[in-house]
């Protein structure tokens, strides 16, 4: 595995958009990584970064950028963050896990061995799933957690709940914005051909968003209406018996 160079750091539009779509303002993000590209979100979210690289931390101005050394697992020998120190350092409550490290030769396989350290009832973003190793880790994690996985061109989201069309379209639009800036020499390292079957068109997703937004707002208004709430109350006995007898 190689370390992604700064110009290809995916902590740009797609990742930032995904975080903003998945959690509300003021929520807590735990990042395993280097904090690069997340500074612009610090006015909206509390971001706690656990980094194996002392050099990154020495250049950081944040007291929420903490060092966790790499050690060999006593179980498998896999090199990953010191799980004991990480477990003690994690906050009791957080709303999203962003897996962006460790980088370089260490990889992210230790995540699967140590997933019990983390809250699995929150959204998880796995970075760099453009690579085969990270894609495999995301797939296995989604399988272990029995969660749906949403795959974008360079990252994946594992969510405890289904995402709406509005959320998916918004994230996809910003992910494509990043993709449009990549060159063929970079993309050819990951794809058999850099020429997609369908033209990459950010405008396509931009045009879908207003329609999805209107439908989403209409659905929220419907659910908050008195007639909807009365209907739910009146039909609750029928739904209970339907579920009860459906299990027999």
Secondary structure, 3 states (H helix, E strand, C coil): CCCCCHHHCCCCHHHHHHHHHHCCCCCEEEEECCCCCCHHHCCCCEEEEEECCHHHHHHCCCCCEEECCEEECCCCCCEEECHHHHHHHCCCCCCEEEECCCCCCCCCCHHHHCHHHCCCCCEEEEECCCCHHHHHHHHHHHHHHCCEEEECCCEEEEECCCCCHHHHHHHHHHHHHHHCCCCHHHHCCCCCCCCCCCCCCHHHHHHHHHHHHHHHHHHHHHHHCHHHHHHHHHHHHHHHHHHHHHCC
